[in-house]
């Protein structure tokens, strides 16, 4: 009993320490500041109409018209009934953002190490190493909150799996169920998918071990328990998953109906994203050594060196004023790796890198092998197009792999595995049962490898040219030697950081050597090594995320300020769309959606039909497609570069009757027909998909009209006046799953025309027409969610009851 209380106190103290550590790094949050995250600014713009509707009506619209011409809000933070997982998540992440995500990193990894029976003191050091891993901090700086959120729960799932295979069936089941539910609730399925690859590796290793030890029964029982736990975790997020699946199939992540490119050439057949898009962010093979040397390849695309650079010295010598030089050359494009750009390196820490190698010599058993295999798989897959043999195989044959982009992000698996093996290595160094000769051998062998690697990196430095594609643009400044100065700065930071990493490794080697010599105690080793790990990682982290990235909360709550042209547009009280071509080419998209209804937006999975309209027509300056999308204002620039709103008087409006229906038999013909279509009088329909309109004869009275009479994002009302039966086209995105049409209160059918829009046959006379977004998946999914939560609660209470009963029985005996 006393031991249990002591253990609880220790863990409670660790939690308090992690809270302090999280707040200490992100201390501006204590001053009412918040981190400025570019992705979150864009997300805020995308979700504004949804959030405004929720605040006004205390309900969910599940649809927004503010981005991409209209899309469901399933990936924009929609709330669902019986979402108890989200409530639990909020309890866990109680700190102000982004300190809450750092705390999640720390506590999640600590739980994993505890499940692996690692001493709590080593667990603290390991958790700090994981939490302050540079990539995990950088993604908080740029606003990849969903990714950070999902990564935080990955170690907990692994912990539940480990507990189950350790025959801690009940605890393993509970932890796996909860962690899986929270992981899926984080809504970044790419990270979850990558974890499943690691779990597959773990399962193969455990199965092999079970066959060798003849413990297949235990393996089967464990697998059954974990399967139930995962199913309950999935069930607790049923609505979210159903919505994501439905939207994914409609988005650029789904299969395309097109077989031709915009230029008429054959389109590569794929059920997901293109290989080029998937592998655009591929880690360079040599670049992966920035796991050990942070700025081996320059660090970030924009690295702050201030006045401490050859470039700054050069431009000031060319009579550039100091303040101007700092403004334009204080931050330099130092990155020269294989990726299009980066916000910083995936640095895991020189000490962790070394201890990982030490662990390969010192750690025994199946845990080492799945950690090593997971690390290698993660590393190889992160190379993407630079290791095409493996990547192409995964894209072509491995289920769902082609649904995710930016393959370099799979290194998060490596960033879990490496510090776990490093922590286990430290544990083995202190374990009395491990022979001293084995410890010395491991220390010497790992030391020779890491120091040898450092020597090689010094020797091969002259083989690199330190050039980047951006260097050519630097010549346009008129400073001809500027590219050479940049290359000199890249070479300098390469050398500085290599020496830096080797110093940290040498200090760690000395500390471990002194321990084996009996000169210092275990606690001293842990304090010194833990301190060095934190100093190493935090100093690199601060290069990329620091107090300068924080702003007042109001600036993130209202990230965009209305310009004169926004105010002018908002004086127009109609319902229409706005297009800013600059957003579509610059990578933004949330700003216009914040103030208006936009046909562009900011999302990793764009609506496929709208993306196709851009690729085949809008990017090729087709004004008729803008007209049919009811784009009333186009943002343009004057000669001085100032933006203004140009009114498009030709916009079709919210709905209109047509005179002619052009029938085609394929998606290619449908989208290509928009080139010459008179969108005000004609529409094109694919009769393969909508045979009921084949041979339809249209009539339109000269006075016929249909107008929008009521607007909410999830409910559109129209009044129709036509002496003849007619076909009306609506400037709304066709989405068959959830949108229901009604004529005078009676449900009616509707079709897709012009590749992306809705159309409906309307009888002669005056009629009231409504489109309501009534997604059945919310009703069905919420029932599954409630049922899964109830089953988990019953199993949890039953397990606790059995545990209490057994404990009472043991005391009586």
C-alpha positions in Angstrom: 0.0 0.0 0.0 2.8 2.4 1.0 4.7 1.5 -2.2 1.6 2.3 -4.3 1.2 5.7 -2.7 4.9 6.5 -3.2 4.6 5.5 -6.9 1.5 7.7 -7.3 3.3 10.6 -5.7 6.3 10.2 -8.0 4.1 10.2 -11.1 2.1 13.2 -9.9 5.4 15.0 -9.3 6.5 14.2 -12.8 3.3 15.5 -14.3 3.8 18.8 -12.3 7.3 19.0 -13.6 6.1 18.5 -17.2 3.6 21.3 -16.7 6.3 23.6 -15.5 8.6 22.6 -18.4 5.9 23.2 -21.0 5.1 26.6 -19.6 8.7 27.5 -19.2 9.5 27.0 -22.9 6.3 28.7 -24.1 6.4 31.3 -21.2 4.8 34.1 -23.3 1.4 32.3 -22.8 1.6 33.3 -19.2 1.5 36.9 -20.4 -1.7 36.4 -22.4 0.2 35.9 -25.6 -0.4 33.2 -28.2 1.9 31.8 -30.9 1.3 33.1 -34.4 0.7 30.1 -36.6 0.3 30.7 -40.3 -1.7 27.5 -40.8 -4.1 28.3 -38.0 -4.6 31.8 -39.4 -5.7 30.2 -42.7 -7.8 27.6 -40.8 -9.6 30.4 -38.9 -10.5 32.1 -42.2 -11.8 28.8 -43.6 -13.9 28.0 -40.5 -15.3 31.5 -39.9 -18.7 31.0 -41.4 -19.1 27.7 -39.5 -18.0 29.3 -36.2 -20.3 32.3 -36.7 -23.3 30.0 -37.4 -22.5 27.9 -34.3 -22.3 30.9 -32.1 -25.5 32.4 -33.4 -27.6 29.2 -33.6 -26.0 26.9 -31.0 -25.9 24.2 -33.6 -23.7 22.8 -36.4 -24.2 23.7 -40.1 -21.9 20.9 -41.3 -21.5 22.8 -44.5 -19.8 26.1 -45.4 -20.0 28.2 -48.5 -17.0 30.4 -47.6 -14.4 28.2 -49.2 -14.0 26.3 -52.5 -17.5 27.2 -53.5 -18.9 25.1 -50.7 -17.7 22.1 -48.8 -18.7 20.0 -45.7 -17.1 21.1 -42.4 -16.1 17.6 -41.4 -12.4 18.6 -41.7 -12.9 22.1 -40.3 -13.6 21.3 -36.7 -17.2 20.3 -36.8 -18.8 19.2 -33.4 -20.7 16.0 -33.2 -23.2 14.6 -30.7 -21.9 12.3 -28.0 -18.3 13.2 -28.7 -17.0 12.4 -25.3 -13.5 11.8 -26.6 -13.2 15.5 -27.4 -14.3 16.3 -23.8 -11.6 14.0 -22.4 -9.0 15.5 -24.7 -9.8 19.0 -23.5 -9.2 17.8 -19.9 -5.8 16.4 -20.8 -4.8 19.5 -22.8 -5.7 22.0 -20.2 -2.7 24.3 -20.6 -2.8 27.3 -23.0 -1.8 26.6 -26.6 0.8 25.6 -27.6 2.1 24.6 -24.2 -0.7 22.0 -24.1 0.8 20.1 -27.1 4.3 20.1 -25.6 2.8 18.8 -22.3 1.0 16.1 -24.4 4.3 15.1 -26.0 6.0 14.8 -22.6 3.3 12.9 -20.7 2.5 10.6 -23.6 6.2 9.5 -24.0 6.7 9.2 -20.3 3.7 6.8 -20.2 5.3 4.7 -23.0 8.6 4.4 -21.1 6.8 3.5 -17.9 5.0 0.7 -19.8 8.5 -0.5 -20.9 9.5 -0.6 -17.2 12.0 2.2 -17.6 13.0 3.9 -14.4 11.0 7.1 -13.9 14.2 9.2 -13.8 15.3 7.9 -17.2 11.6 8.3 -18.3 11.8 12.0 -17.5 15.0 12.5 -19.6 13.5 10.4 -22.4 10.3 12.4 -22.4 12.2 15.7 -22.5 14.2 14.4 -25.4 11.1 13.4 -27.4 9.1 16.5 -26.5 11.9 19.0 -27.4 12.8 17.1 -30.6 13.2 20.0 -33.0 10.7 18.8 -35.6 8.0 18.5 -33.0 8.5 22.1 -31.8 8.8 23.5 -35.4 5.4 22.1 -36.4 3.9 24.0 -33.4 5.5 27.2 -34.7 3.9 26.9 -38.2 0.5 25.7 -36.9 0.4 22.0 -37.7 -1.7 21.6 -34.6 -3.6 18.5 -35.7 -0.3 16.8 -36.6 1.2 17.7 -33.2 -2.1 16.6 -31.5 -1.9 13.2 -33.1 1.8 12.7 -32.5 1.2 13.4 -28.8 -1.0 10.3 -28.5 1.1 7.9 -30.6 3.4 6.8 -27.7 0.4 6.1 -25.5 -1.0 3.6 -28.0 2.4 1.9 -28.1 2.4 1.8 -24.3 -1.0 0.1 -24.3 0.2 -2.5 -26.8 3.4 -3.2 -24.8 1.4 -3.6 -21.5 -1.0 -6.1 -23.2 1.9 -8.2 -24.4 3.4 -8.0 -20.9 0.2 -9.8 -19.8 -1.2 -6.7 -18.2 -4.3 -7.3 -20.2 -6.8 -5.0 -18.4 -4.4 -2.0 -18.2 -3.3 -2.6 -21.7 -6.8 -2.7 -23.0 -7.9 0.5 -21.2 -4.8 2.4 -22.3 -5.0 1.3 -25.9 -8.7 2.0 -26.1 -8.4 5.5 -24.6 -5.3 6.4 -26.5 -6.7 5.1 -29.8 -9.9 7.1 -29.3 -7.9 10.2 -28.5 -5.6 9.6 -31.4 -8.4 9.3 -34.0 -10.1 12.3 -32.4 -7.0 14.4 -33.1 -8.0 14.1 -36.7 -4.7 13.7 -38.5 -5.0 10.3 -40.0 -1.6 10.4 -41.7 0.1 10.2 -38.4 -2.2 7.5 -37.3 -1.5 5.6 -40.5 2.2 5.9 -39.9 1.8 4.5 -36.4 0.0 1.5 -37.8 3.0 0.8 -40.0 5.2 0.8 -36.9 2.6 -1.4 -35.1 2.7 -3.8 -38.0 6.5 -4.0 -37.6 6.1 -4.5 -33.9 3.5 -7.3 -34.5 5.8 -9.2 -36.9 8.6 -9.0 -34.3 6.4 -10.2 -31.5 4.9 -12.9 -33.6 8.4 -14.2 -34.5 9.3 -14.1 -30.8 6.1 -16.0 -29.9 6.8 -18.7 -32.5 10.4 -19.1 -31.2 9.3 -19.2 -27.6 6.1 -21.3 -28.3 3.8 -18.7 -26.7 1.4 -18.3 -29.6 -1.7 -18.6 -27.3 -0.6 -15.5 -25.3 0.1 -13.7 -28.6 -3.4 -14.6 -29.8 -5.1 -13.5 -26.6 -3.2 -10.2 -26.7 -4.1 -9.6 -30.3 -7.7 -10.2 -29.6 -7.7 -7.8 -26.7 -5.9 -5.1 -28.7 -8.3 -5.6 -31.6 -11.3 -5.0 -29.4 -9.6 -2.0 -27.9 -8.9 -0.5 -31.3 -12.4 -1.2 -32.5 -13.8 0.7 -29.5 -11.4 3.6 -30.1 -12.6 3.7 -33.6 -16.3 3.4 -32.6 -16.0 6.3 -30.2 -15.1 8.5 -33.3 -17.5 6.9 -35.7 -19.1 10.2 -36.8 -15.8 11.9 -37.5 -14.4 8.9 -39.4 -17.6 8.5 -41.5 -17.5 12.2 -42.4 -13.8 12.1 -43.2 -14.2 9.0 -45.4 -17.2 10.5 -47.2 -15.4 13.8 -47.8 -12.1 12.1 -48.8 -13.8 10.3 -51.6 -15.1 13.6 -52.9 -11.8 15.4 -52.5 -8.5 15.3 -54.2 -7.6 12.4 -52.0 -10.2 10.2 -53.8 -10.1 8.7 -57.3 -10.6 11.0 -60.3 -13.2 10.5 -63.0 -10.9 12.2 -65.5 -8.6 10.3 -67.9 -7.2 13.4 -69.7 -4.9 16.2 -68.6 -5.9 19.8 -69.3 -3.7 19.7 -72.4 -5.5 16.6 -73.7 -2.7 14.1 -72.9 -3.5 10.9 -71.0 -3.9 11.3 -67.2 -2.0 9.0 -64.9 -4.5 6.5 -63.4 -4.5 6.7 -59.6 -7.0 6.1 -56.8 -5.4 8.8 -54.7 -2.8 11.6 -55.0 -0.3 11.7 -57.7 3.2 10.3 -57.1 4.7 13.7 -57.8 2.4 15.4 -55.2 3.0 12.6 -52.6 6.8 12.8 -52.9 7.2 16.5 -53.4 8.6 16.8 -49.9 11.1 13.9 -49.9 14.1 13.9 -47.5 17.5 13.7 -49.1 19.4 10.6 -48.2 22.5 12.5 -47.0 20.2 15.2 -45.6 18.9 12.7 -43.0 22.2 13.3 -41.1 20.6 16.5 -39.8 19.2 14.1 -37.2 22.7 14.3 -35.8 23.9 17.7 -37.1 21.0 20.2 -37.1 22.3 22.6 -39.8 24.2 20.2 -41.9 22.0 21.3 -44.8 21.5 24.8 -43.7 18.6 24.4 -41.2 15.6 26.4 -42.5 14.7 28.1 -45.7 14.8 31.3 -43.7 17.5 31.1 -41.0 18.2 34.1 -38.7 21.9 34.8 -38.5 21.5 38.5 -37.8 24.9 40.3 -38.2 26.9 37.1 -37.7 27.2 36.1 -41.3 29.5 36.6 -44.3 26.5 37.8 -46.2 25.7 40.6 -43.8 29.4 41.6 -43.8 29.5 41.6 -47.6 26.4 43.7 -48.1 27.4 46.3 -45.5 30.8 46.6 -47.3 28.8 47.4 -50.4 27.4 50.4 -48.7 24.0 48.9 -47.8 22.8 50.7 -44.6 23.0 48.5 -41.5 19.3 48.6 -40.8 18.5 47.7 -44.4 21.0 44.9 -44.4 19.4 43.5 -41.2 15.9 43.8 -42.7 16.8 42.0 -45.9 19.8 39.9 -45.0 19.4 39.2 -41.3 17.4 36.1 -42.2 19.0 34.0 -45.0 17.9 31.2 -47.3 20.4 28.8 -45.8 18.6 25.5 -46.6 20.2 23.7 -49.5 18.7 20.2 -49.2 16.4 18.2 -51.6 13.1 19.5 -50.3 11.3 22.5 -51.9 11.7 24.3 -48.6 11.6 23.6 -44.8 11.0 25.5 -41.6 13.8 23.6 -39.9 15.6 20.3 -39.5 14.3 17.1 -38.0 17.0 17.2 -35.3 16.6 14.5 -32.6 19.7 15.6 -30.6 23.3 14.5 -30.9 23.1 12.8 -27.5 20.0 10.8 -28.4 21.6 9.9 -31.7 24.6 8.6 -29.9 22.6 6.8 -27.2 20.5 5.1 -29.9 23.7 3.7 -31.4 24.8 2.6 -27.9 21.5 0.9 -27.5 22.1 -1.2 -30.6 25.1 -2.8 -28.7 23.7 -2.9 -25.2 19.9 -3.5 -25.4 18.7 -7.1 -25.9 15.4 -8.7 -26.8 12.5 -8.0 -29.1 11.9 -4.4 -28.1 15.3 -3.4 -29.7 14.4 -5.1 -32.9 11.0 -3.5 -33.5 12.5 -0.1 -32.6 15.4 -0.6 -35.0 13.1 -1.9 -37.8 10.7 0.9 -37.3 13.6 3.4 -37.4 14.9 2.0 -40.7 11.5 1.8 -42.3 10.7 5.3 -41.3 14.0 6.6 -42.6 13.8 4.8 -45.9 10.2 5.9 -46.6 11.0 9.5 -45.7 13.4 9.6 -48.7 10.4 9.3 -51.0 11.4 9.9 -54.6 15.1 9.5 -53.6 14.4 5.9 -52.8 11.8 5.3 -55.6 12.0 1.5 -55.4 10.4 1.3 -52.0 8.3 4.4 -52.3 6.7 3.3 -55.6 6.0 -0.1 -54.2 4.2 1.5 -51.2 2.2 3.9 -53.4 1.2 1.2 -55.9 0.5 -1.8 -53.6 0.2 -0.8 -50.0 -3.4 0.1 -48.9 -4.1 3.8 -48.4 -0.4 4.9 -48.7 -1.3 7.0 -51.8 -3.8 9.1 -49.7 -1.1 11.1 -47.9 1.4 13.7 -49.1 4.7 14.9 -47.7 6.4 11.6 -47.1 9.2 13.2 -45.2 6.8 13.5 -42.2 7.0 9.8 -41.6 10.2 10.5 -39.7 8.0 11.1 -36.7 8.2 7.3 -36.2 11.9 7.5 -36.1 11.6 10.3 -33.6 9.6 8.0 -31.3 11.8 5.0 -31.8 15.2 6.7 -31.3 14.6 8.2 -27.9 13.0 5.0 -26.7 16.0 2.9 -27.6 18.2 5.7 -26.1 16.3 5.5 -22.8 16.6 1.7 -22.8 20.3 2.1 -23.4 20.7 4.3 -20.4 18.7 1.8 -18.3 21.1 -1.1 -19.4 24.1 1.0 -18.4 22.7 1.1 -14.9 21.5 -2.4 -14.7 23.5 -4.5 -12.3 22.8 -7.7 -14.2 24.6 -6.5 -17.3 28.2 -7.5 -17.4 30.7 -4.6 -17.0 32.7 -5.9 -19.9 29.6 -5.6 -22.1 29.0 -2.1 -21.0 32.6 -1.1 -21.8 32.5 -2.8 -25.1 29.2 -1.0 -26.0 30.6 2.3 -24.9 33.8 2.0 -26.9 32.1 0.7 -30.0 29.4 3.3 -30.1 31.9 6.0 -29.3 34.2 5.0 -32.2 31.2 4.9 -34.6 29.9 8.4 -33.7 33.4 10.0 -33.6 34.3 8.2 -36.8 31.1 9.6 -38.4 32.0 13.1 -37.2 35.5 12.7 -38.7 34.0 11.6 -42.1 31.6 14.5 -42.1 34.6 16.9 -41.6 36.6 15.2 -44.4 33.7 15.2 -47.0 32.8 18.8 -46.4 34.8 19.8 -49.4 32.8 17.5 -51.6 29.6 19.6 -51.1 29.0 22.8 -53.1 26.5 24.3 -50.6 24.4 25.7 -53.5 20.6 26.0 -53.6 18.2 26.9 -56.4 17.4 30.2 -54.7 21.0 31.4 -55.2 20.3 32.4 -58.8 17.6 34.8 -57.8 20.1 36.5 -55.4 22.0 37.7 -58.5 19.1 39.9 -59.3 20.0 42.1 -56.4 23.0 43.4 -58.3 25.3 42.1 -55.6 27.2 39.6 -57.8 29.1 37.8 -55.0 26.0 37.3 -52.9 25.5 33.6 -53.8 29.1 32.9 -52.9 28.6 34.6 -49.5 25.5 32.5 -48.9 27.4 29.4 -49.7 30.1 30.5 -47.3 27.5 30.9 -44.6 26.1 27.5 -45.2 29.5 26.0 -45.0 30.1 27.9 -41.7 27.0 26.7 -40.0 27.7 23.1 -41.2 31.1 23.3 -39.4 29.8 25.0 -36.3 26.9 22.6 -35.8 29.1 19.5 -36.5 31.6 20.6 -33.8 28.7 21.4 -31.5 27.2 17.9 -31.9 30.5 16.2 -31.3 31.1 18.3 -28.2 27.8 17.1 -26.7 28.6 13.5 -27.6 32.1 13.7 -26.1 30.6 15.2 -22.9 28.2 12.3 -22.7 30.9 9.8 -23.4 33.0 11.3 -20.6 30.1 11.2 -18.1 29.4 7.5 -18.9 33.1 6.7 -18.7 33.3 8.3 -15.3 30.3 6.3 -14.2 31.8 3.0 -15.3 35.0 3.9 -13.5 33.0 4.5 -10.3 33.8 8.2 -10.2 30.2 9.5 -10.2 26.9 8.0 -9.2 23.9 7.0 -11.3 21.8 10.1 -10.2 24.6 12.4 -11.2 24.8 10.8 -14.6 21.0 11.2 -15.1 21.1 14.8 -14.0 24.1 15.7 -16.2 23.0 13.8 -19.3 19.4 15.0 -18.9 20.6 18.6 -18.6 22.8 18.2 -21.7 19.9 16.7 -23.7 17.6 19.6 -22.8 20.3 22.3 -23.4 21.2 20.7 -26.8 17.6 20.5 -28.1 16.2 23.7 -26.6 19.0 25.8 -28.0 18.2 24.5 -31.5 14.5 24.8 -31.0 14.8 28.4 -30.1 16.3 29.1 -33.5 12.9 28.3 -35.0 10.3 28.9 -32.3 10.9 31.6 -29.7 9.2 34.6 -28.0 9.3 36.5 -31.3 6.7 34.2 -32.7 4.1 35.2 -30.1 1.4 37.9 -30.5 -1.6 39.1 -28.6 -4.5 36.6 -28.6 -6.7 39.1 -30.5 -4.4 38.9 -33.5 -5.0 35.2 -33.8 -8.7 35.4 -33.0 -9.0 38.0 -35.8 -6.0 37.2 -38.0 -7.1 39.3 -41.0 -7.9 43.0 -41.2 -10.5 44.2 -43.7 -9.1 46.2 -46.5 -10.9 49.0 -48.4 -11.9 46.5 -51.1 -13.3 44.1 -48.5 -15.4 46.9 -47.1 -16.6 47.8 -50.6 -17.6 44.2 -51.3 -19.4 43.8 -48.0 -21.6 46.8 -48.9 -23.1 44.5 -51.5 -25.7 42.5 -49.5 -26.3 39.8 -52.1 -25.1 36.2 -51.9 -22.2 35.7 -54.3 -18.6 34.6 -54.5 -15.2 36.4 -54.6 -12.0 35.2 -56.3 -8.5 36.4 -55.5 -6.1 35.0 -58.1 -3.2 35.9 -55.9 -4.3 33.5 -53.2 -4.6 30.6 -55.6 -1.0 31.0 -56.7 0.6 32.0 -53.4 -0.4 29.1 -51.2 -2.9 31.1 -49.1 -6.6 31.0 -49.3 -8.1 31.6 -45.8 -8.2 35.4 -46.0 -10.9 35.8 -48.7 -12.9 33.0 -47.0 -12.7 35.0 -43.7 -14.6 38.0 -45.2 -16.5 36.5 -48.2 -17.6 33.4 -50.0 -14.6 32.3 -51.9 -14.0 29.8 -54.7 -10.5 29.1 -53.3 -9.4 28.1 -49.8 -6.7 26.5 -47.8 -6.8 22.8 -47.2 -4.7 19.7 -47.8 -7.6 17.9 -49.3 -9.4 20.3 -51.6 -12.8 19.5 -53.2 -11.8 17.5 -56.3 -14.4 19.1 -58.7 -13.3 22.6 -57.8 -9.6 21.8 -58.1 -10.4 20.3 -61.6 -12.3 23.5 -62.6 -9.2 25.5 -61.6 -6.8 23.2 -63.4 -8.8 22.9 -66.6 -10.3 26.4 -66.9 -9.8 29.0 -64.2 -6.0 28.9 -64.2 -6.4 29.1 -68.0 -8.4 32.4 -67.6 -11.9 31.0 -68.4 -14.3 33.8 -67.4 -17.4 31.7 -68.2 -16.6 29.2 -65.4 -16.3 32.1 -63.0 -19.6 33.4 -64.2 -21.4 30.0 -63.5 -19.8 30.0 -60.1 -21.4 33.3 -59.4 -18.1 35.1 -58.9 -19.3 38.8 -58.7 -16.0 40.2 -57.6 -12.4 39.5 -58.7 -9.5 40.9 -56.7 -7.0 42.6 -59.0 -4.0 44.8 -58.7 -3.4 48.3 -60.1 -0.1 49.6 -61.5 1.2 50.3 -58.0 0.5 46.8 -56.8 -2.5 47.9 -54.7 -5.5 45.4 -54.6 -9.0 46.4 -55.6 -12.3 44.6 -56.3 -13.3 44.5 -59.9 -17.0 43.8 -60.3 -17.9 41.0 -62.7 -21.2 42.1 -64.2 -21.5 38.9 -66.2 -21.9 36.6 -63.1 -24.9 34.3 -63.5 -26.3 34.8 -60.1 -27.5 32.2 -57.6 -29.7 30.3 -60.0 -31.0 30.5 -63.6 -33.1 28.6 -66.2 -31.4 27.2 -69.3 -32.6 26.6 -72.8 -30.4 23.8 -73.9 -28.9 20.7 -72.3 -25.8 19.3 -74.0 -25.5 15.5 -73.4 -22.0 13.8 -73.1 -20.9 10.4 -72.1 -17.8 10.9 -69.9 -16.3 13.2 -67.3 -13.6 14.2 -69.8 -16.2 15.4 -72.3 -18.2 17.1 -69.5 -15.3 19.3 -68.3 -13.9 19.9 -71.7 -17.3 21.1 -73.0 -17.1 24.1 -70.6 -14.5 25.7 -72.9 -17.2 26.7 -75.4 -20.4 26.4 -73.4 -22.7 29.4 -73.2 -23.2 28.9 -69.4 -26.1 31.3 -69.3 -28.3 29.5 -71.8 -26.8 26.0 -71.8 -25.6 23.3 -69.4 -23.6 20.1 -70.0 -24.6 16.8 -68.4 -23.0 13.4 -68.3 -25.9 11.1 -69.1 -24.0 8.0 -68.0 -24.2 9.3 -64.4 -27.7 10.9 -64.9 -29.6 8.9 -67.5 -33.0 10.3 -66.4 -32.2 13.6 -68.2 -31.3 11.9 -71.5 -33.3 13.4 -74.3 -34.8 16.1 -72.1 -36.6 18.8 -74.0 -36.4 22.2 -72.3 -38.7 25.1 -72.5 -38.1 28.6 -71.0 -40.5 31.4 -70.8 -39.0 34.8 -71.5 -40.2 36.1 -68.1 -39.0 32.9 -66.2 -36.9 33.6 -63.2 -35.6 31.9 -60.1 -34.1 33.9 -57.2 -32.6 33.2 -53.8 -34.9 34.2 -51.0 -33.2 32.8 -47.9 -29.6 31.9 -47.1 -28.0 29.9 -44.4 -24.9 27.8 -45.1 -26.9 24.6 -44.7 -30.2 25.8 -46.1 -30.9 27.6 -49.3 -34.4 28.9 -50.3 -35.5 29.9 -53.8 -38.6 31.3 -55.4 -39.3 30.1 -59.0 -41.6 31.7 -61.6 -41.9 29.9 -65.0 -45.0 29.4 -67.2 -43.3 26.3 -68.6 -41.5 23.3 -67.0 -37.8 24.1 -66.9 -34.4 23.1 -65.8 -32.7 25.4 -63.3 -29.0 25.4 -62.6 -27.8 26.5 -59.2 -24.3 28.0 -58.6 -23.8 25.6 -55.7 -21.4 22.7 -55.6 -23.0 19.3 -56.2 -22.5 17.1 -53.2 -24.9 14.1 -53.2 -24.3 13.0 -49.6 -26.5 15.0 -47.4 -28.0 17.8 -49.6 -31.7 17.2 -50.1 -33.9 19.2 -52.4 -37.6 20.1 -51.8 -40.2 21.7 -54.1 -43.1 23.2 -52.1 -42.1 21.0 -49.2 -42.0 17.7 -51.1 -38.7 16.0 -51.6 -37.4 16.2 -55.2 -34.4 14.8 -57.1 -31.6 16.9 -58.6 -28.6 16.3 -60.8 -25.1 17.4 -61.5 -24.4 19.6 -64.5 -21.4 21.6 -65.7 -19.2 19.1 -64.0 -19.7 20.6 -60.5 -23.0 22.3 -60.1 -26.6 21.3 -59.1 -29.5 21.3 -61.5 -33.2 20.5 -60.9 -36.3 20.0 -63.1 -39.0 22.5 -61.9 -42.6 22.2 -62.9 -44.5 25.1 -64.5 -45.9 27.7 -62.2 -44.7 29.5 -59.0 -42.8 27.3 -56.6 -40.8 27.4 -53.4 -37.5 25.4 -53.6 -35.2 24.5 -50.8 -31.9 22.7 -50.5 -31.2 21.5 -47.0 -28.0 19.8 -45.8 -29.2 16.9 -43.7 -26.3 14.4 -43.5 -27.4 11.0 -42.3 -23.9 10.1 -41.2 -24.2 12.4 -38.2 -27.4 10.6 -37.0 -25.9 7.1 -37.7 -22.4 7.9 -36.5 -23.5 9.5 -33.2 -25.4 6.3 -32.3 -22.3 4.2 -33.0 -20.2 6.7 -30.9 -22.6 6.5 -28.0 -22.8 2.7 -28.1 -19.0 2.3 -28.2 -18.6 4.7 -25.3 -21.2 2.8 -23.3 -19.5 -0.5 -24.0 -16.1 0.9 -23.0 -17.6 2.3 -19.8 -19.2 -1.0 -18.9 -16.0 -2.9 -19.5 -14.0 -0.3 -17.5 -16.3 -0.5 -14.5 -16.5 -4.3 -14.7 -12.7 -4.5 -14.8 -12.3 -2.2 -11.8 -14.9 -4.2 -9.9 -13.1 -7.5 -10.6 -9.8 -5.9 -9.5 -11.3 -4.6 -6.2 -12.9 -8.0 -5.5 -9.6 -9.8 -6.1 -7.7 -7.3 -3.9 -10.2 -7.8 -1.1 -10.0 -11.5 -1.4 -6.2 -11.5 -1.3 -6.2 -9.3 1.9 -8.6 -11.7 3.6 -6.4 -14.7 2.7 
